[in-house]
Amino acid sequence: MDFKLNKEQQGIKLAAREFAEGEFPPVAKECDQKEELDMALLEKARELGFVGSYIPEKYGGFGLGFFEKALIVEEFWRIDPGLAQAVISTTFGAEIIIDHASEEQKKKYLTPLVEAKAIMGTAITEPDAGSDVTSAQTTAVRDGDEYVINGTKMFISNATLADYIMVFCKTHPEEARHRQYSLIMVETDKEGYQANKLKDKLGIRAADCAEVVFKDVRVPTTNLIGREQEGFSQILGLFNRERITVCAQGVGLAQGALEQAIRHIKEREQFGKKIASFQAIRFKIAEMATLIEAGRSLYYRAAWTIDSGQEDHSLIAMAKWYCAQNAVTVAQEALQMHGGYGFFNEYDIARFYRDCKVLEIYEGTKEVEKVIISNHLLGKAK
């Protein structure tokens, strides 16, 4: 299977790299410290088509595949993970709209994401429902031609910035566990919607994250995405695509950390020699580069299964676990090579080190990925 990039893909990758290199560094540290996204930067990214690149052309996007989206994500994360996540995640959940929404909903919710400065999010996780999404307790009860939504969501991206949030709700509590849930869009200007920004995150601090409380929030039944009781399967489909995005994040972060380490060891002297001349350091650099290339090859193959219509859940889980683990390993080694300097936020590697850990947590913890892989290989335990 040949994964050599074609000319269009090479151009996308180069354009993303040039944009990130030119736009991210001047504001990266400030956005990390203030825990906020530079909205002017977001608008530039949107104008150039980096936001929602996979949204079909008829709704204002470029209609690219998820592989091309991953190439953009990788280059963005290579320069600054926090800003990259803040920018790319402003369309989080749009994949479900593409796959399951009505034509009217697609025009209503997709086009503004790329043309009218809208931001969206998807609310799944709850205080007591993380990896086990079917423990979610947020309810949506039908009252005539409306749903009345009550509950609390936690760690929700874009919740204080979004114009609308797609909510994973329990609509049929009497049904089997995986058939209880539906996805419903909630405009954030609705009465009873409250988003409380979560501060002091370890990493990706420029990306908005909040607790969301729904208190008798009323939305029309036309805000249902797809059909009732299909929310769980819709979310699983989203997770597979987002895990590819996390793979690209991990490879990009690791690549950026490696490049920072190489620059430092070529400049820093100890015992009268450049650090880069020590064999132990050179071996580490070789190991880090090999991990990155292995992860890149694995996630390229996993992304191909999605765009080719041959989605491989086990392969995607392998790629997500491996690329995330490699990012943590490479970032840690890169910081070690910086010595005491790496311990201070003056150096970008400190921020990369803080940013890497979330990759092993969100969109399926590393433990969940191993469950998926082992179930595929061995079958589920009876």
C-alpha positions in Angstrom: 0.0 0.0 0.0 1.7 3.2 -1.2 1.2 6.3 1.0 3.4 8.7 -1.0 1.6 12.1 -1.0 0.3 13.3 -4.3 0.9 16.9 -5.5 -2.3 18.2 -4.0 -1.5 16.6 -0.6 2.1 17.9 -0.7 0.7 21.4 -1.4 -1.8 21.2 1.5 0.9 20.0 3.9 3.3 22.8 2.8 0.6 25.5 3.0 -0.4 24.4 6.5 3.3 24.4 7.6 3.9 27.9 6.2 0.8 29.3 7.8 1.6 27.8 11.2 5.2 28.9 11.1 4.3 32.4 10.2 1.2 32.9 12.4 1.6 30.8 15.6 4.9 31.8 17.2 4.1 35.5 17.7 1.0 34.7 19.8 1.6 31.2 21.1 3.0 32.0 24.6 0.4 34.7 25.3 -2.5 32.5 24.3 -1.1 29.7 26.5 -0.7 32.1 29.5 -4.2 33.8 29.0 -5.8 30.5 28.2 -7.6 31.9 25.1 -7.7 31.7 21.4 -6.5 34.6 19.2 -9.7 35.1 17.2 -7.9 37.0 14.5 -5.7 34.0 13.9 -8.8 31.8 13.7 -10.3 34.0 11.0 -7.1 33.9 9.0 -7.1 30.1 9.2 -10.8 30.0 8.2 -10.2 32.3 5.2 -7.4 30.0 3.9 -9.6 26.9 4.2 -7.8 25.2 7.1 -11.0 25.2 9.2 -13.5 22.5 8.2 -11.4 21.5 5.2 -13.4 18.2 5.1 -16.8 19.9 4.8 -18.3 19.4 1.3 -17.9 22.2 -1.2 -21.6 22.7 -1.5 -21.6 23.9 2.1 -18.6 26.1 1.8 -15.7 23.7 2.6 -13.0 22.2 0.4 -14.5 18.7 0.5 -11.1 17.1 1.4 -10.7 13.7 3.0 -9.9 13.0 6.6 -6.3 12.2 5.5 -5.9 15.7 4.2 -7.4 17.1 7.4 -4.8 15.0 9.3 -2.0 16.5 7.3 -3.1 20.0 8.3 -3.5 19.0 11.9 0.0 17.5 12.0 1.7 20.6 10.7 -0.3 22.9 13.0 0.6 20.7 16.1 4.3 20.7 15.0 4.5 24.4 15.7 2.1 24.9 18.6 -0.3 22.2 20.0 -2.4 24.6 22.0 -3.2 27.0 19.2 -3.6 24.2 16.7 -6.2 22.5 18.9 -8.0 25.7 19.5 -8.3 26.4 15.7 -9.0 22.9 14.4 -11.6 22.0 17.1 -13.9 24.9 16.2 -15.8 22.4 13.9 -15.7 19.5 16.4 -18.7 17.2 15.6 -19.3 18.5 12.1 -18.5 15.0 10.8 -21.8 13.8 12.4 -23.8 16.5 10.6 -22.2 15.5 7.3 -23.1 11.9 7.8 -26.5 12.1 9.6 -28.2 15.5 9.4 -30.9 16.5 7.0 -30.2 18.8 4.1 -31.7 21.7 5.8 -29.6 21.1 8.9 -26.4 20.8 6.9 -27.0 24.2 5.3 -27.9 25.6 8.7 -24.9 24.3 10.7 -22.1 23.5 8.3 -21.9 26.6 6.1 -21.5 29.1 9.0 -18.5 27.1 10.3 -16.5 28.0 7.2 -18.2 31.1 5.9 -20.0 33.0 8.7 -17.6 32.9 11.7 -19.6 30.3 13.7 -18.1 27.9 16.2 -19.6 24.6 17.3 -18.8 21.9 19.9 -20.1 18.5 20.9 -21.0 17.7 24.5 -20.5 14.0 25.4 -18.5 13.6 28.6 -20.1 14.1 32.0 -18.7 14.3 35.6 -19.4 10.6 36.1 -19.3 9.4 32.5 -16.0 9.5 30.7 -14.8 6.4 28.9 -18.2 4.8 29.6 -20.4 7.2 27.6 -23.5 5.1 28.2 -23.4 6.2 31.8 -24.4 9.7 30.6 -27.4 11.1 32.5 -28.3 14.3 30.7 -31.9 13.9 29.6 -34.0 15.3 26.7 -37.7 14.9 27.3 -40.2 15.6 24.5 -42.8 18.2 25.3 -45.0 18.7 22.2 -42.7 19.9 19.4 -39.8 20.6 21.8 -37.1 18.8 23.8 -36.5 19.9 27.4 -32.8 19.2 28.2 -31.4 18.9 31.7 -28.0 17.8 32.9 -24.3 18.6 33.2 -21.5 18.0 30.8 -17.8 18.2 31.6 -14.5 19.0 29.6 -16.5 20.4 26.7 -14.4 22.0 23.9 -15.6 25.5 22.7 -18.5 25.6 25.2 -17.9 29.3 26.1 -17.3 30.3 22.5 -19.7 28.2 20.5 -22.8 29.3 18.7 -24.3 25.8 18.9 -23.4 22.6 20.8 -24.4 19.1 19.8 -25.5 17.3 22.9 -25.5 13.5 23.7 -28.8 13.1 25.6 -30.8 10.2 27.1 -34.1 10.3 25.2 -35.3 6.7 25.8 -34.2 5.6 29.3 -36.4 2.5 29.1 -34.5 1.0 26.2 -31.4 -1.1 26.1 -28.3 0.8 27.1 -26.9 1.6 23.7 -30.4 2.6 22.4 -31.2 5.2 25.0 -29.3 8.1 23.4 -29.9 10.7 20.8 -27.9 13.8 19.5 -29.6 17.1 19.7 -28.3 20.5 18.6 -28.6 23.3 21.2 -28.0 27.0 20.3 -26.0 28.5 23.2 -28.2 31.6 23.4 -31.1 29.4 24.7 -32.4 30.2 28.2 -31.0 27.7 30.7 -27.7 27.1 28.9 -24.6 27.9 31.1 -21.0 27.3 30.3 -18.4 27.7 33.0 -14.8 28.0 31.7 -12.4 25.5 33.2 -9.0 27.1 33.9 -5.5 26.0 34.8 -5.4 23.0 32.5 -2.0 21.3 32.3 -1.8 21.7 28.5 -3.4 22.9 25.3 -4.4 25.9 27.3 -5.3 28.1 24.3 -8.2 25.7 23.5 -11.5 26.5 25.3 -12.8 23.9 27.7 -15.8 24.2 30.0 -18.4 22.6 32.2 -21.8 23.0 30.7 -25.1 23.0 32.6 -28.5 22.6 31.0 -31.4 23.7 33.1 -34.8 23.2 31.3 -33.2 24.2 28.0 -35.9 24.0 25.3 -35.1 23.4 21.7 -37.4 22.4 18.8 -37.6 18.7 17.9 -36.2 19.7 14.4 -32.8 20.1 16.2 -32.6 16.3 16.4 -29.6 15.1 14.4 -30.5 11.9 12.5 -32.9 9.7 14.3 -33.7 9.2 18.0 -31.9 6.3 19.7 -29.0 6.4 17.2 -26.8 8.8 19.3 -24.4 6.1 20.6 -23.6 4.7 17.1 -23.2 8.3 15.8 -20.7 9.1 18.5 -18.7 5.9 17.8 -18.3 7.0 14.2 -17.1 10.4 15.4 -14.6 8.8 17.7 -13.0 6.9 14.9 -12.5 10.0 12.9 -11.3 12.1 15.8 -8.8 9.3 16.8 -7.1 9.8 13.4 -7.0 13.5 14.3 -5.3 12.7 17.6 -2.8 10.5 15.7 -1.8 13.5 13.6 -1.6 15.7 16.7 0.8 13.2 18.3 3.0 12.9 15.3 3.0 16.7 14.8 3.9 17.4 18.5 6.6 14.7 18.4 8.1 16.1 15.2 8.1 19.6 16.7 9.7 18.4 19.9 12.4 16.5 18.0 13.2 19.6 15.9 13.5 21.7 19.0 15.9 19.1 20.6 18.1 19.0 17.5 18.4 22.8 17.4 19.3 22.9 21.1 21.9 20.1 21.1 23.6 21.6 18.1 24.1 24.9 20.0 24.6 23.8 23.6 28.1 22.9 24.8 29.2 20.7 27.7 32.6 19.4 28.6 34.0 21.5 25.7 31.9 19.8 23.1 28.5 20.3 21.4 26.0 18.0 23.1 25.1 16.6 19.6 28.6 15.0 19.5 27.8 12.6 22.4 26.8 9.1 21.3 24.1 8.7 23.9 22.4 11.8 22.6 22.8 10.8 19.0 21.2 7.4 19.7 18.3 9.1 21.4 17.7 11.3 18.4 17.7 8.2 16.2 15.2 6.5 18.4 12.9 9.5 18.5 12.9 10.0 14.7 12.2 6.3 14.2 9.2 6.4 16.6 7.8 9.4 14.7 8.1 7.8 11.3 6.6 4.5 12.5 3.6 6.4 14.0 3.2 8.5 10.8 3.1 5.4 8.6 0.6 3.7 10.9 -1.8 6.6 11.1 -1.5 7.2 7.3 -2.7 3.7 6.8 -5.5 4.1 9.4 -6.7 7.3 7.8 -6.8 5.6 4.4 -9.3 3.1 5.7 -11.7 5.9 6.6 -11.5 7.7 3.3 -11.7 4.5 1.3 -14.8 3.3 3.1 -13.0 0.4 4.7 -12.9 1.8 8.3 -10.8 -0.4 10.5 -11.6 0.2 14.2 -8.8 -1.9 15.5 -6.1 -0.3 13.2 -7.4 3.1 14.2 -7.1 2.2 17.9 -3.6 0.9 17.3 -2.6 4.1 15.6 -4.2 6.4 18.2 -2.5 4.6 21.2 0.9 4.3 19.5 1.1 7.9 18.2 -0.1 9.3 21.5 2.4 7.2 23.4 5.2 8.2 21.1 4.4 11.9 21.5 4.8 11.6 25.3 8.0 9.7 24.9 9.6 12.0 22.4 8.5 15.2 24.3 10.0 13.8 27.5 13.3 13.0 25.8 13.4 16.3 24.1 12.9 18.2 27.3 15.6 16.0 29.0 18.0 17.1 26.3 17.3 20.7 27.2 18.4 20.1 30.8 17.5 22.8 33.2 16.5 25.1 30.4 13.6 22.8 29.5 12.1 23.3 33.0 11.2 26.9 32.2 8.4 28.1 30.1 10.8 30.5 28.2 11.5 27.4 26.1 8.7 26.0 23.9 9.6 22.5 24.8 8.2 23.0 28.3 4.8 23.8 26.7 5.0 20.8 24.4 5.8 18.6 27.4 2.6 19.9 29.1 0.6 19.5 25.9 1.5 15.9 25.1 -0.2 14.1 28.0 -3.8 14.9 26.9 -3.2 12.7 23.8 -3.3 9.6 25.9 -6.6 10.7 27.5 -9.1 12.3 25.2 -10.9 10.6 22.3 -10.4 7.3 24.1 -7.8 6.6 26.8 -4.8 4.4 26.0 -6.5 1.7 28.1 -9.7 1.9 26.0 -7.7 1.7 22.8 -6.0 -1.5 24.0 -9.5 -3.0 24.9 -10.6 -2.3 21.3 -7.5 -3.9 19.9 -7.6 -7.0 22.1 -11.3 -7.5 21.5 -10.6 -7.5 17.8 -7.8 -10.0 18.1 -9.2 -12.3 20.8 -13.0 -11.7 20.8 -14.9 -10.2 23.7 -14.8 -12.2 26.9 -17.9 -14.2 27.5 
